[in-house]
Structure formats: structure tokens, C-alpha cells
Amino acid sequence: MAGKTSKNRSSKDKASRGGSALTHIDASGEARMVDVSAKAATERTAVAEGRVVMGRATLDLIASGNAKKGDVLGAARIAGIMAAKRTSELIPLCHPLALSKVTLDITPDKKLPGCIVRATVKVTGPTGVEMEALTAVSVACLTIYDMIKAVERGVRIEGIHLVEKIGGKSGHYRAES
């Protein structure tokens, strides 16, 4: 236990020297939900992306609509939207949000080969929607995997990341290409 305390203190010291601390950890090192009640409700948008990499034959099967389990991309799109709406139930300490927009674009890419999954989530509220966008992409990618795993077990989910965040106190963020 002594090692854990000094490790926590060390991490806190590093965070404070760097100018940013972990917002979900209180002064005693315990997890907490951030109080956003004093923050103004502003429009916030987040975009996340990921890839599902597979063989060309599997991608052709998806594109033709002949997958045994049905419309792979349609099911993945719905699953991603549903997941964004339930993020606070899945990720501890996330605030439940009344999302105003969730879009999921899934683009088959023959060069990959595979699918590029991109979610855009919007809210007007006191906190951002990065976790909702990332959750939407993650679950959509998992759904694609689930629907094609019988055809190809070696499918890979890769590169899930935040592409862009607009709004809020920290302003605009765009990932480097």
C-alpha cells in the first residue's frame, strides 16, 4: 500500500507541474464525478473514428449485402447510435446527456481493406461528448466484427481515436493527420 500512495502522489505532482490534473480524482485520490452544475450550457461537438480491417472477400460480402446475419453496416450504425445514448451507463463517472445529434458514417474502403467508422455527436450542455463519440465508434466496430466473425476470425479493430472536439472551455481540438 505504501508504494501505491507514493505512486499516486507522484502522478498528482506531475499533473500539477504540467498545469492539468486528473479531473475525476479528488484531493485524497478517490474517484469522483466532476461537478458541472456551475458550467454554462454551450454547443459541443465531438468526432471520433476507427477502422475495421478485414480481407477483401469479407469486405465484398458486406458491400453486396449478402452477409449471413443481414445488413452489417445498418446494424452497426444503429448499434453505434444506441451506444452513444447509453455512454453514461457504460463508462463510470460520465454524465448522462441529452444528445441532440448522433450520426454514424461507415465507409467501405477497398484499399484498407475494411470499413472506416466515424461518429459525430452533438449536445448543448455543460460538458463535452468525446466519450459518446468514442463509444459510438467502438460499439459500431464491435458490431461489424460480431456480424462477420463466422466468415473471418482475423478481423482487426484499429485506430479508435478522437478526431475533433468543438466547444467548451478548452476550445477547439483537432487531431494531427
LINZI-V804528 format. One record per run of one state. SS is the DSSP state (helix for helix, strand for strand, loop for the rest). FROM is the first residue (numbers start at 1). LEN is the number of residues. If there is no record, write none. Layout:
BEGIN
ss=SS from=FROM len=LEN
ss=SS from=FROM len=LEN
END
This chain:
BEGIN
ss=loop from=1 len=1
ss=helix from=2 len=17
ss=loop from=19 len=6
ss=strand from=25 len=1
ss=loop from=26 len=5
ss=strand from=31 len=1
ss=loop from=32 len=10
ss=strand from=42 len=12
ss=loop from=54 len=2
ss=helix from=56 len=9
ss=loop from=65 len=7
ss=helix from=72 len=14
ss=loop from=86 len=1
ss=helix from=87 len=4
ss=loop from=91 len=10
ss=strand from=101 len=9
ss=loop from=110 len=4
ss=strand from=114 len=12
ss=loop from=126 len=4
ss=helix from=130 len=19
ss=loop from=149 len=7
ss=strand from=156 len=11
ss=loop from=167 len=6
ss=strand from=173 len=2
ss=loop from=175 len=3
END
